Amino acid sequence: MRYRLDDIEAFLLVMETGSFTAAALRLDLSKSAISKRINDLEQALGTQLLHRSTRGVVATDRGQVFYQKARELVLQLDDAATATIEEEGNLCGQVRIAAPMTFGRKYLGPMLFELMQQHPNLDLIIDLDDRMVDVDGGGYDLAIRITQPLKDMSLIARKLAVSRRIVCCSPDYAMRHGLPKSLDDLAAHRCIGYAYVHSGQLWQFEPAGQDSRIRTAVVKSTLVFNNGEVMCDAAIAGLGICLLPLFIAAEALRDGRLIEALPDTPIPDTIYALYPSRRFQSHKVRAVLDYLRNQFSRPLPWEIMP
């Protein structure tokens, strides 16, 4: 077998971006050049790696196996090269990170900007999307998720911090409609829902007292959005009661545009850094993870109230 590292790199990028066009843009090549590299690799390996169609590309079974193994080896090769050329304490190379939109824009980004200033040869690709991404299949080195305890055994989770969600509304809404006195009262109120939660009509809360059961409230979502900041804006506008992460609602709570509607029912969430359990973790990824853990060991900015 004779194959080239450039051909393998092209295949990995097609797998991770989902198209020949996107891979060509990343490598600054033509689409036909990427296609030739994939064909050359398939010829060298003697097997088809990708199914091509007008709707995109999908890996064959052998293509998926080759992707998993080749990516591990390329990462190790990249780490060996990086360790050889980087000066002591100076990170270099590429790290791909997925994170929620608002959290990434308001908090994660500024943290990482500081790291990049310290290490100008470090290239960060940060994908911000509130949807749940495939960390391993998407080729991400790290992903930030804010959720309750994880059950995905294919991912290693490192706890960064504890966050919480709160039930809130505007003072105007409270004046016009009153505040709920219990979770059961939420059913009678206009609520603002989140599109990426499967049980959009159910809000779940921590057990109370000695009761170990998760408490559930049935809500009527008159408005549904796929972004937390827009949900916050709708709540400020008096359009309903909202369940929001504190890192989104904190500023509006401080200046009085929002108030807590059920102050005794916060929902604790955990901020995790995730990475695939079977993936070799390079020096630069470990360094980014250690940096984030150190940053989150400080008082969380949204928890600091005047």
Helices and strands as residue ranges (DSSP letters): H 5-17, H 20-27, H 31-45, E 50-53, E 56-59, H 61-85, E 93-99, H 101-103, I 104-108, H 109-118, E 122-128, E 142-147, E 155-169, H 171-177, G 183-188, E 190-194, E 202-205, E 215-218, E 220-225, H 228-236, E 241-245, H 246-254, E 259-260, E 267-276, H 283-296, G 301-303
